[in-house]
Amino acid sequence: MTPAYVERLLTQDARLLARRDSTRELPCIDWSIEDRRQKALELFFAWQDGMAQFEDLIPVCMFLKVKVDLNRALIKWEQEYGLED
């Protein structure tokens, strides 16, 4: 994982995945993803400030990457094989 990939994962991909569309007025947040994303962001900023090692980010980012990849595969499957209304 490169710093650019980690930044995109944390600020775009995982952020969008953590926020679910909802019929309610407030967005529904998947806290299992959002809590880890926030922890990883703190580590990322600490790394940018020279206070942490980049390797410290890898375990949290691997969890988020798996979630993002699974979600992407599910969306692709739904588009290809999903039931039509």
N, C-alpha and C positions, 0 to 999 in steps of 0.2 A: 504494500500500500504506500502510495506517495502522499506527501502533504496535500497536494492539490486534490487528490481523490478523497482523502479524509475530510477535507474542508467541504467539498461538494456533498459527501454523504451526510455530514452533520447539519449543514445549513440548508440543504435542499431535499435530498431523497428521503432521509429518515424523518425530517420535519414534516413533510407532506404525508408520509405514511402514518405518523402519530396522530394526525388530525383527520378524523373521519367526517364525512358528510352526515348530516343528521337532519331529521325533520323538525327537531327542536330549534329554538331560537339560538341557543348557544352551541358551538361545535362540540362534538364528542371527542375527547382526547383519550387515546390509548396510553395510559400511564405506564404500562410495562415497557413501552418503547420510549416514551418521552423522558422518564426518569433516567434511563441509561444514556439517552442522547444528551441530556443536560450534564450528566457526569462527564461524558466524553468531551463536551464543549469546554468545560472547566479545565480538563487536562490539556486540551488543544491550546487554549489560551495560555496556560502555564508553560507549555512547551515553547510557544512563541516568545514568551518572556524569559526563556532560559531557566525556568524553575522545575521542569520535568523532562523526562526522556520521551522521545517519540514512541519508543517501544511500549511505554505504559498505556498508550492509546489502543494498541492492537487488539487486546482481548475484547474490549467494549465495542470497538468498531467491527470486529468479526461478527458479534451478535447482531448488530444493526444491519450489516451487509447481508446476512442470511435472511433476516426479516424482509428487507427490501427486495432481495432476489426472489423469495417465495411469493411476495405480493405481485411482483412483475410477472412471474410465471402464471399465477392465478388469473390475473387480468387477461393475459394472452390466451389462456385456456378458455375463459368465459367468452372472449370475443370469437374464438374459433368454434367452440363446442357448446357454449351456453344455450340455455333455453331462451327462445324468443317469446316476447309477450304477445 
